[in-house]
Amino acid sequence: MLHILHAADLHLDAPFAALTAAEARQRREEQRLLLDKLADTAIERGADLVVLAGDLLDSAQTYRETAQALAAALGRIPAPVAIAPGNHDFYGPGSLYAAPFWPKNVLIFRESAVQMVDLPQMTLYGAAFTAPFRDSSPLTGAYAPETGKPSVMVLHADVEGTGRYGSLSRREIAQSGLTYLALGHIHTYSGLQREGDTFWAYPGCAEGRGFDETGDKGALWITIDDESTVTAEFLPLCSRRYEILECDLTGKDPRQAVSDALAQGSADDICRLILTGESDRVDLPTLQRSASSRRWALTLRDHTRVPRDLWSREGEDSLTGLFLRDMRRRMEIAEGEERAILEKAVRFGLTALENGEDTP
């Protein structure tokens, strides 16, 4: 039985440009704390290998504190740690990966061609980005021969990609001879995939950095059994989640509606709350002040519309008037939830008849 902790795309020292300077500084500190979470997880669960599939760093601009925290955390792990530099943190003579301070248990792949390292429990393969772009597949010409041990590869690559980030095909994965291919580059957990006899996965990024990276983020716990069958467990490790919520203000007090919408979820999260529906009482600064304590960071966006009289054209001698008169008759005999459904149908009907756009 072989246990692997697989993480990627930490993007340490990201600018967090959408946050205030103080918030961005705190988020970078929290990214460094994530390194200790990874190390503690590897130690407590007994990892036989830790693989970090690129873009550990956001760019060549890395704070001294970050480099120290990264080396210290990885050095605490009593198992090999393999790093495959990605397009954001590509290997070069002046990169952090060329520095002399890395602990002895850290294996850094420094060539674009696939390299092999023979470990007691497995055969390990990997390759590096050596420039910001890579037009060729890192699996070209690579094949893991049968050795009687599991074969694991760590890469930063783009499965079925069309760009310049080490695109590789599912067919190449199936023909690779690998037991498990640990990938980085895509910031969403892929689920455990299989091509032929080879299993592969993206863990996604370990900490969200914006509203295009919502929900839980973390790493994968990979288990390879004696039959070379692979299973994956997603481990949420992020300190804060990005979330996007909607709040319909139609017929409601805006302040209370916003409070109700934020009642669920964690106060530690970073939230974008989109105000929808009909309201002529939206005072964003006041709502922002009253609700700001409900999330670590909160942004309100006003997508409401001015209330309209649904029945203003009811008397017209037109298709719209005929439609409204018919719906009025239906609503007069409807009760409870049915009335709300019919009112929504009126809005959509008017939208269709007037060639406009509406939302429920």
Sine and cosine of phi, psi and omega as CSV:
sin_phi,cos_phi,sin_psi,cos_psi,sin_omega,cos_omega
0.00,0.00,0.77,-0.64,-0.05,-1.00
-0.84,-0.54,0.72,-0.69,-0.03,-1.00
-0.87,-0.49,0.78,-0.62,-0.06,-1.00
-0.78,-0.62,0.74,-0.67,0.15,-0.99
-0.99,-0.12,0.86,-0.51,-0.12,-0.99
-0.88,-0.47,0.88,-0.47,0.05,-1.00
-0.70,-0.71,0.30,-0.95,-0.01,-1.00
-0.29,-0.96,0.24,-0.97,0.18,-0.98
0.81,0.59,0.78,0.62,0.08,-1.00
-0.96,0.29,-0.52,0.85,0.00,-1.00
0.76,0.66,0.78,0.63,0.02,-1.00
-0.86,0.51,0.63,-0.78,-0.02,-1.00
0.92,0.38,0.50,0.87,0.14,-0.99
-0.88,0.48,0.51,-0.86,-0.07,-1.00
-0.96,0.29,-0.40,0.92,-0.06,-1.00
0.73,0.68,0.82,0.57,-0.15,-0.99
-0.90,0.44,-0.42,0.91,-0.04,-1.00
-0.98,0.22,-0.20,0.98,0.00,-1.00
-0.99,-0.13,0.21,-0.98,0.10,-0.99
-0.93,0.37,0.25,-0.97,-0.02,-1.00
-0.87,0.50,-0.65,0.76,0.00,-1.00
-0.93,0.37,-0.67,0.75,0.02,-1.00
-0.90,0.43,-0.67,0.75,0.00,-1.00
-0.89,0.45,-0.64,0.77,0.03,-1.00
-0.89,0.45,-0.67,0.75,0.02,-1.00
-0.92,0.40,-0.61,0.79,0.02,-1.00
-0.90,0.43,-0.62,0.79,0.04,-1.00
-0.91,0.41,-0.60,0.80,0.07,-1.00
-0.90,0.44,-0.64,0.77,0.02,-1.00
-0.92,0.39,-0.53,0.85,0.10,-1.00
-0.88,0.47,-0.63,0.78,0.02,-1.00
-0.92,0.38,-0.59,0.81,0.06,-1.00
-0.90,0.44,-0.50,0.86,0.05,-1.00
-0.86,0.51,-0.55,0.84,0.01,-1.00
-0.87,0.49,-0.64,0.77,0.05,-1.00
-0.93,0.35,-0.57,0.82,0.07,-1.00
-0.88,0.48,-0.68,0.73,0.04,-1.00
-0.88,0.47,-0.72,0.70,-0.01,-1.00
-0.90,0.44,-0.71,0.71,0.00,-1.00
-0.88,0.47,-0.64,0.77,0.02,-1.00
-0.89,0.46,-0.70,0.71,0.01,-1.00
-0.89,0.46,-0.64,0.77,-0.03,-1.00
-0.95,0.32,-0.76,0.65,-0.09,-1.00
-0.92,0.39,-0.56,0.83,-0.04,-1.00
-1.00,-0.03,-0.15,0.99,0.04,-1.00
0.97,0.26,0.78,0.63,0.01,-1.00
-0.92,0.40,0.68,-0.74,0.11,-0.99
-1.00,0.07,-0.33,0.94,-0.02,-1.00
-0.36,-0.93,0.60,-0.80,0.16,-0.99
-0.88,-0.47,0.80,-0.61,0.03,-1.00
-0.89,-0.46,0.74,-0.67,0.00,-1.00
-0.87,-0.50,0.95,-0.30,-0.22,-0.97
-1.00,-0.07,0.81,0.59,0.19,-0.98
1.00,0.06,0.28,-0.96,-0.05,-1.00
0.81,0.59,0.65,0.76,0.17,-0.99
-0.89,0.45,-0.58,0.81,0.01,-1.00
-0.97,-0.25,0.51,-0.86,0.00,-1.00
-0.98,0.18,-0.50,0.87,0.00,-1.00
-0.26,-0.96,-0.07,-1.00,0.02,-1.00
-0.94,0.35,-0.30,0.95,0.01,-1.00
-0.99,0.12,0.98,-0.18,-0.04,-1.00
-0.84,-0.54,0.74,-0.67,0.02,-1.00
-0.95,0.32,0.55,-0.84,0.00,-1.00
-0.83,0.55,-0.65,0.76,-0.01,-1.00
-0.87,0.49,-0.57,0.82,-0.01,-1.00
-0.94,0.35,-0.71,0.70,0.02,-1.00
-0.87,0.49,-0.67,0.74,0.01,-1.00
-0.91,0.42,-0.69,0.72,-0.01,-1.00
-0.91,0.42,-0.64,0.77,-0.01,-1.00
-0.90,0.43,-0.76,0.65,-0.01,-1.00
-0.90,0.44,-0.66,0.75,-0.03,-1.00
-0.91,0.41,-0.69,0.73,-0.02,-1.00
-0.91,0.41,-0.73,0.69,-0.02,-1.00
-0.92,0.38,-0.54,0.84,0.00,-1.00
-0.93,0.36,-0.33,0.94,0.02,-1.00
-0.98,0.20,-0.28,0.96,-0.10,-0.99
-0.98,0.17,0.84,-0.55,-0.03,-1.00
-0.99,0.12,0.73,0.69,-0.01,-1.00
-0.40,-0.92,0.34,-0.94,0.06,-1.00
-0.89,0.46,0.60,-0.80,0.08,-1.00
-0.85,-0.53,0.87,-0.49,-0.05,-1.00
-0.95,-0.31,0.77,-0.64,-0.02,-1.00
-0.89,-0.46,0.77,-0.64,0.12,-0.99
-0.91,-0.42,0.99,-0.16,-0.05,-1.00
-0.81,0.58,0.59,-0.81,-0.04,-1.00
-0.96,-0.28,-0.28,-0.96,-0.06,-1.00
-0.96,0.27,-0.46,0.89,0.04,-1.00
-0.99,0.17,-0.52,0.85,-0.06,-1.00
-0.84,-0.55,0.69,0.73,-0.09,-1.00
-0.85,0.53,0.47,-0.88,-0.01,-1.00
-0.98,0.20,0.66,-0.75,0.09,-1.00
-0.30,-0.95,0.17,-0.99,-0.05,-1.00
-0.84,0.54,-0.50,0.87,-0.03,-1.00
-0.98,-0.19,0.13,0.99,-0.06,-1.00
-0.99,0.16,0.28,-0.96,0.03,-1.00
-0.87,0.50,-0.49,0.87,-0.03,-1.00
-0.95,0.32,-0.22,0.97,0.05,-1.00
-1.00,-0.05,-0.05,1.00,-0.01,-1.00
-0.94,0.35,0.40,-0.92,-0.10,-0.99
-1.00,0.02,0.03,1.00,-0.17,-0.99
-1.00,-0.03,0.06,1.00,-0.08,-1.00
-0.93,0.37,0.67,-0.74,0.02,-1.00
-0.88,0.48,0.36,-0.93,-0.08,-1.00
-0.92,0.40,-0.41,0.91,-0.03,-1.00
-0.99,0.14,-0.08,1.00,-0.04,-1.00
-1.00,-0.06,0.86,-0.51,0.03,-1.00
-0.96,-0.27,0.88,-0.48,-0.02,-1.00
-0.93,-0.38,0.87,-0.50,0.08,-1.00
-0.98,0.22,0.79,-0.61,-0.15,-0.99
-0.87,-0.50,0.14,0.99,-0.02,-1.00
-0.81,-0.58,0.48,-0.88,0.00,-1.00
-0.96,0.29,-0.43,0.90,0.08,-1.00
-0.98,0.17,0.52,-0.85,-0.02,-1.00
-0.91,0.42,0.76,-0.65,0.05,-1.00
-0.93,-0.37,0.41,-0.91,-0.01,-1.00
-0.88,-0.48,0.66,-0.75,0.10,-0.99
-0.78,-0.62,0.82,-0.58,-0.01,-1.00
-1.00,0.01,0.91,-0.42,0.04,-1.00
-0.94,-0.33,0.38,-0.93,-0.07,-1.00
-0.82,0.57,-0.63,0.78,-0.10,-0.99
-0.98,-0.19,-0.14,0.99,-0.08,-1.00
-0.30,-0.95,0.21,-0.98,0.19,-0.98
-0.96,-0.26,0.82,-0.57,-0.10,-0.99
-0.95,-0.31,0.70,-0.71,0.04,-1.00
-0.80,-0.60,0.40,-0.91,0.07,-1.00
-0.12,-0.99,0.24,-0.97,0.04,-1.00
-0.49,-0.87,0.26,-0.97,-0.08,-1.00
-0.82,-0.57,0.48,-0.88,0.33,-0.94
-0.96,0.29,0.73,-0.68,0.07,-1.00
-0.90,-0.44,0.20,0.98,0.05,-1.00
-0.36,-0.93,0.22,-0.98,-0.03,-1.00
-0.91,0.42,-0.33,0.95,-0.02,-1.00
-0.75,-0.66,0.41,-0.91,0.09,-1.00
-0.58,-0.81,0.92,-0.40,-0.07,-1.00
-0.99,0.12,-0.35,0.94,-0.06,-1.00
-0.99,-0.16,0.35,-0.94,0.06,-1.00
-0.97,0.24,0.75,-0.66,0.03,-1.00
-0.93,0.36,-0.21,0.98,0.02,-1.00
-1.00,-0.05,-0.02,1.00,-0.01,-1.00
-0.86,0.52,0.86,-0.50,0.02,-1.00
0.97,0.23,0.02,1.00,-0.05,-1.00
-1.00,-0.08,0.69,-0.72,0.05,-1.00
-0.47,-0.88,0.72,-0.69,0.00,-1.00
-0.99,-0.10,0.95,-0.32,-0.01,-1.00
-0.95,0.33,0.35,-0.94,0.01,-1.00
-0.93,0.37,0.82,-0.57,0.00,-1.00
-0.83,-0.55,-0.04,1.00,-0.08,-1.00
1.00,0.07,-0.05,1.00,0.04,-1.00
-0.83,-0.56,0.40,-0.92,0.10,-1.00
-0.86,0.50,0.57,-0.82,0.06,-1.00
-0.91,-0.41,0.82,-0.57,-0.08,-1.00
-0.83,-0.56,0.70,-0.71,0.05,-1.00
-0.82,-0.57,0.61,-0.79,0.08,-1.00
-0.88,-0.48,0.80,-0.59,-0.06,-1.00
-0.59,-0.81,0.49,-0.87,0.25,-0.97
-0.98,-0.22,0.93,-0.38,-0.14,-0.99
-0.35,-0.94,0.21,-0.98,-0.10,-0.99
-0.86,-0.52,0.97,-0.24,-0.02,-1.00
-0.93,0.37,0.79,-0.62,-0.04,-1.00
0.82,0.57,0.49,0.87,-0.01,-1.00
-0.98,0.19,0.34,-0.94,0.03,-1.00
-0.88,-0.48,0.02,1.00,-0.04,-1.00
-0.99,-0.10,-0.47,-0.88,-0.11,-0.99
-0.90,-0.44,0.70,0.72,-0.07,-1.00
-0.80,-0.60,0.76,0.66,0.05,-1.00
0.92,0.39,0.78,0.62,-0.02,-1.00
-0.90,0.43,0.70,-0.71,0.08,-1.00
-0.65,-0.76,0.40,-0.92,-0.10,-1.00
-0.98,-0.17,0.34,-0.94,0.09,-1.00
-0.89,0.45,-0.55,0.83,0.02,-1.00
-0.89,0.45,-0.65,0.76,0.03,-1.00
-0.89,0.45,-0.62,0.78,0.04,-1.00
-0.89,0.46,-0.72,0.69,-0.02,-1.00
-0.88,0.48,-0.52,0.85,-0.05,-1.00
-1.00,-0.07,0.08,1.00,-0.13,-0.99
-0.97,0.24,-0.36,0.93,-0.08,-1.00
0.98,0.22,0.09,1.00,-0.05,-1.00
-0.99,0.15,0.44,-0.90,0.16,-0.99
-1.00,0.09,-0.73,0.68,0.00,-1.00
-0.62,-0.79,0.73,-0.68,0.06,-1.00
-0.93,-0.37,0.93,-0.37,-0.03,-1.00
-1.00,-0.06,0.92,-0.40,-0.13,-0.99
-0.93,-0.36,0.42,-0.91,0.17,-0.99
-0.70,-0.72,0.34,-0.94,0.09,-1.00
0.73,-0.68,-0.69,0.72,0.02,-1.00
-1.00,0.04,0.75,-0.66,-0.17,-0.99
-1.00,0.02,0.13,0.99,0.04,-1.00
-0.88,-0.47,0.67,-0.74,0.04,-1.00
-0.87,0.49,0.79,-0.61,-0.09,-1.00
-1.00,0.09,-0.25,0.97,-0.27,-0.96
0.97,0.23,0.37,-0.93,0.01,-1.00
-0.96,0.26,0.82,-0.57,-0.04,-1.00
-0.94,-0.35,0.27,-0.96,0.04,-1.00
-0.57,-0.82,0.75,-0.66,0.11,-0.99
-0.81,-0.58,0.91,-0.41,-0.09,-1.00
0.89,0.45,-0.81,-0.59,0.03,-1.00
-0.99,-0.13,0.09,1.00,-0.06,-1.00
-0.97,-0.22,0.80,-0.60,0.10,-1.00
-1.00,-0.07,0.52,-0.85,0.03,-1.00
-0.45,-0.89,0.34,-0.94,0.00,-1.00
-0.27,-0.96,0.44,-0.90,0.28,-0.96
-0.97,-0.25,0.77,-0.63,0.08,-1.00
-0.98,0.19,-0.24,0.97,-0.15,-0.99
0.99,0.15,0.07,-1.00,0.03,-1.00
-0.95,0.31,0.40,-0.92,-0.07,-1.00
-1.00,0.02,-0.36,0.93,0.08,-1.00
-0.62,-0.78,0.79,-0.61,0.08,-1.00
-0.90,0.43,0.54,-0.84,0.00,-1.00
-0.86,-0.51,-0.03,1.00,-0.02,-1.00
-0.13,-0.99,0.01,-1.00,-0.09,-1.00
-0.98,0.22,0.04,1.00,0.19,-0.98
-1.00,-0.05,0.07,1.00,0.01,-1.00
-0.73,-0.69,0.89,0.46,-0.08,-1.00
-1.00,0.09,0.28,-0.96,0.10,-1.00
1.00,0.08,-0.11,-0.99,-0.01,-1.00
-0.91,0.41,0.65,-0.76,0.08,-1.00
-0.77,-0.64,0.46,-0.89,-0.04,-1.00
0.05,-1.00,-0.69,-0.73,-0.09,-1.00
-0.66,-0.75,0.07,-1.00,0.01,-1.00
-0.91,-0.42,0.64,-0.77,0.15,-0.99
-0.97,-0.26,0.94,-0.35,-0.09,-1.00
-0.98,-0.21,0.76,-0.65,0.07,-1.00
-0.87,-0.50,0.79,-0.62,0.07,-1.00
-0.91,-0.41,0.89,-0.46,-0.05,-1.00
-1.00,0.06,-0.04,-1.00,-0.09,-1.00
-0.92,0.39,-0.28,0.96,0.03,-1.00
-0.99,-0.13,0.20,0.98,-0.03,-1.00
0.89,0.45,0.46,0.89,0.15,-0.99
-1.00,0.01,0.71,-0.71,-0.11,-0.99
-0.94,-0.33,0.69,-0.72,0.15,-0.99
-0.81,-0.58,0.43,-0.90,-0.05,-1.00
-0.74,-0.68,0.68,-0.73,0.10,-1.00
-0.85,-0.53,0.81,-0.58,0.03,-1.00
-0.99,0.14,0.76,-0.65,-0.02,-1.00
-0.91,-0.41,0.96,-0.27,0.06,-1.00
-0.92,0.40,0.81,-0.59,-0.04,-1.00
-0.79,-0.61,-0.15,0.99,-0.12,-0.99
-0.93,0.35,0.51,-0.86,0.01,-1.00
-0.99,0.10,-0.45,0.89,0.03,-1.00
-0.63,-0.78,0.56,-0.83,0.07,-1.00
-0.95,-0.32,0.55,-0.83,0.20,-0.98
-1.00,0.02,0.68,-0.73,0.01,-1.00
-0.65,-0.76,0.55,-0.84,0.09,-1.00
-0.86,-0.51,0.86,-0.51,-0.02,-1.00
-0.86,-0.50,0.38,-0.93,0.09,-1.00
-0.87,-0.50,0.54,-0.84,-0.01,-1.00
-0.69,-0.73,0.92,-0.40,0.01,-1.00
-1.00,0.10,0.87,-0.49,-0.05,-1.00
-1.00,-0.07,0.02,1.00,-0.07,-1.00
-0.84,0.55,0.87,-0.50,0.05,-1.00
0.93,0.37,0.30,0.95,-0.07,-1.00
-0.83,-0.56,0.38,-0.92,0.17,-0.98
-0.95,0.30,0.86,-0.50,-0.11,-0.99
-0.83,0.56,-0.67,0.74,-0.06,-1.00
-0.90,0.43,-0.69,0.73,0.00,-1.00
-0.93,0.36,-0.62,0.78,0.00,-1.00
-0.90,0.44,-0.67,0.74,0.03,-1.00
-0.90,0.43,-0.68,0.73,0.03,-1.00
-0.87,0.49,-0.68,0.73,0.00,-1.00
-0.91,0.42,-0.63,0.77,-0.03,-1.00
-0.91,0.41,-0.51,0.86,-0.04,-1.00
-1.00,-0.06,0.05,1.00,-0.02,-1.00
-0.92,0.40,-0.50,0.87,0.04,-1.00
-1.00,-0.02,0.39,-0.92,0.04,-1.00
1.00,-0.06,-0.02,-1.00,-0.10,-0.99
-0.97,-0.23,0.65,-0.76,0.06,-1.00
-0.92,0.39,-0.24,0.97,0.01,-1.00
-0.99,0.14,-0.15,0.99,-0.11,-0.99
-0.99,0.11,0.19,-0.98,0.04,-1.00
-0.93,-0.36,0.88,-0.48,-0.24,-0.97
-0.84,-0.54,0.64,-0.77,0.24,-0.97
-0.92,-0.40,0.89,-0.47,-0.02,-1.00
-0.96,-0.29,0.88,-0.48,-0.04,-1.00
-0.99,-0.16,0.86,-0.50,0.00,-1.00
-1.00,0.04,0.82,-0.58,-0.05,-1.00
-0.80,-0.60,-0.05,-1.00,0.03,-1.00
1.00,0.10,-0.33,-0.94,-0.04,-1.00
-0.95,-0.31,0.77,-0.64,0.06,-1.00
-0.24,-0.97,0.66,-0.75,0.10,-0.99
-0.92,-0.40,0.35,0.94,-0.06,-1.00
-0.82,-0.57,0.52,0.85,-0.04,-1.00
-1.00,0.06,0.92,-0.39,0.08,-1.00
-0.90,-0.44,1.00,0.00,-0.13,-0.99
-0.84,0.55,-0.72,0.69,-0.01,-1.00
-0.85,0.52,-0.66,0.75,0.00,-1.00
-0.92,0.38,-0.69,0.72,0.03,-1.00
-0.89,0.46,-0.63,0.78,0.01,-1.00
-0.89,0.46,-0.72,0.70,-0.01,-1.00
-0.90,0.44,-0.66,0.76,-0.07,-1.00
-0.95,0.31,-0.43,0.90,-0.10,-1.00
-0.96,-0.29,-0.12,0.99,-0.15,-0.99
-0.87,0.50,-0.50,0.87,-0.03,-1.00
-0.96,0.27,-0.15,0.99,-0.06,-1.00
-0.99,0.15,-0.26,0.97,0.06,-1.00
-0.63,-0.77,0.42,-0.91,0.04,-1.00
-0.86,0.51,-0.65,0.76,0.13,-0.99
-0.61,-0.79,0.72,-0.69,-0.09,-1.00
-0.70,-0.72,0.74,-0.67,0.10,-1.00
-0.84,-0.54,0.76,-0.65,0.07,-1.00
-0.97,-0.25,0.68,-0.74,0.08,-1.00
-0.81,-0.59,0.78,-0.62,-0.07,-1.00
-1.00,-0.05,0.96,-0.27,0.08,-1.00
-0.92,-0.39,0.37,0.93,-0.01,-1.00
-0.97,0.25,0.22,-0.98,0.07,-1.00
-0.79,-0.61,0.40,-0.92,0.00,-1.00
-0.92,0.38,0.70,-0.72,0.01,-1.00
-0.84,0.55,0.59,-0.81,0.02,-1.00
-0.82,-0.57,0.48,-0.88,0.08,-1.00
-0.99,0.14,0.95,-0.31,-0.08,-1.00
-0.89,0.46,-0.43,0.90,-0.18,-0.98
-0.96,-0.27,0.21,0.98,-0.10,-1.00
-0.89,0.45,-0.38,0.92,-0.03,-1.00
-0.95,-0.30,0.28,0.96,-0.07,-1.00
-0.88,0.47,-0.54,0.84,-0.05,-1.00
-1.00,0.07,0.00,1.00,-0.05,-1.00
-0.94,0.35,0.54,-0.84,0.13,-0.99
-1.00,0.00,0.96,0.30,-0.09,-1.00
-0.47,-0.88,0.16,-0.99,0.06,-1.00
-0.87,0.48,-0.62,0.79,0.03,-1.00
-0.89,0.46,-0.71,0.70,0.02,-1.00
-0.88,0.47,-0.67,0.74,0.01,-1.00
-0.89,0.46,-0.68,0.73,0.03,-1.00
-0.87,0.49,-0.71,0.70,-0.04,-1.00
-0.92,0.39,-0.64,0.77,0.01,-1.00
-0.90,0.44,-0.63,0.77,0.02,-1.00
-0.91,0.41,-0.68,0.73,0.00,-1.00
-0.93,0.37,-0.56,0.83,0.05,-1.00
-0.87,0.49,-0.71,0.70,0.01,-1.00
-0.87,0.49,-0.65,0.76,0.00,-1.00
-0.91,0.41,-0.64,0.77,-0.04,-1.00
-0.94,0.35,-0.49,0.87,-0.02,-1.00
-0.91,0.42,-0.43,0.90,-0.01,-1.00
-0.96,-0.29,-0.05,1.00,0.00,-1.00
-0.99,0.13,0.34,-0.94,0.00,-1.00
-0.68,-0.73,0.45,-0.89,0.15,-0.99
0.81,0.59,-0.79,-0.61,-0.10,-1.00
-0.90,0.44,-0.49,0.87,-0.01,-1.00
-0.89,0.46,-0.58,0.82,0.02,-1.00
-0.90,0.44,-0.67,0.74,0.01,-1.00
-0.89,0.45,-0.63,0.78,0.01,-1.00
-0.92,0.40,-0.66,0.75,0.01,-1.00
-0.92,0.40,-0.61,0.79,0.04,-1.00
-0.89,0.45,-0.64,0.77,0.05,-1.00
-0.90,0.44,-0.61,0.79,0.03,-1.00
-0.90,0.43,-0.59,0.81,0.06,-1.00
-0.88,0.48,-0.70,0.71,-0.01,-1.00
-0.88,0.48,-0.73,0.68,0.00,-1.00
-0.92,0.39,-0.60,0.80,0.03,-1.00
-0.89,0.46,-0.70,0.72,0.05,-1.00
-0.89,0.45,-0.60,0.80,0.04,-1.00
-0.87,0.49,-0.73,0.69,-0.01,-1.00
-0.90,0.43,-0.66,0.75,-0.05,-1.00
-0.95,0.30,-0.53,0.85,-0.06,-1.00
-0.99,-0.12,0.06,1.00,0.03,-1.00
0.88,0.48,0.51,0.86,-0.03,-1.00
-0.96,-0.27,-0.39,-0.92,0.00,-1.00
-0.67,-0.74,0.69,-0.73,0.01,-1.00
-0.57,-0.82,0.29,-0.96,0.09,-1.00
-0.72,-0.69,0.43,-0.90,-0.04,-1.00
-0.93,0.37,0.00,0.00,0.00,0.00
